[in-house]
Amino acid sequence: MKTFIFFDLDGTLLDSMPYHAKAWIEIFSRYNLEFKEEEVYLYEGAIEFETVQEIFAKKGIKIEKKFFEELLKKQKETFINKYAKYVKPFPEVPELLKHLKKERKKLALVTSSHTEILEKVLPKTFQEFFTLILTGDKIPKRKPHPAPYLETLKILKASQHNSLVVENSPAGVMSAKNANLFCIAITTTLSEKYLSFADLIVKDHLELKKILLNGEK
């Protein structure tokens, strides 16, 4: 099994996506824009302007970068002020991280969320598990661009063949695959059909634990 394991945060380690979705939908509604929860999940982590521009274009709406930045700022504020307090790790996650650390795995947290959000939702006890925590505001390009994982490899001096990624969204899986990394997708927010380009798909954290700790499938 691989020595380096890179985890996404939202929807992978934390049961946070329903609350991020609520914040986005609330902000969109202020502008009479209608988005469903699944649409938010489909584009989770893909918050580069060009990506968001394409999402709106599919709805026949043209947006400017200034408007996008305004949306992003308001979503962060709404999430932090109203919803962050409800976010918790998935039940099996703390034990999984403890076991991986005990087995001397090198763990990294690679998220599109910014530091200010991470500080509100990541349990303080989790920080000791990670050799590296890389947030979206620390890199020039975010998922689905490979930059987050390429930067992680570079900082940790890790190789692709000795590393794997755990993700839950299409943008996250694409980021990992674009960085030539083995990727396990977990169906916490979306079904298998949206994650089919991952190398392996697991239904829950119990199945993930068997694979990461024992190499079982």
Secondary structure, DSSP 8 states (H G I E B T S, - for coil): --SEEEE--BTTTBS-HHHHHHHHHHHHHHTT----HHHHHHTTT--SHHHHHHHHHTTT----HHHHHHHHHHHHHHIIIIIGGG--B-TTHHHHHHHHHHTT-EEEEE-SS-HHHHHHHS-GGGGGG-SEEE-GGGSSS-TTSSHHHHHHHHHHT--GGGEEEEE-SHHHHHHHHHTT-EEEEE-SSS-GGGSTTSSEEESSHHHHHHHHHH---
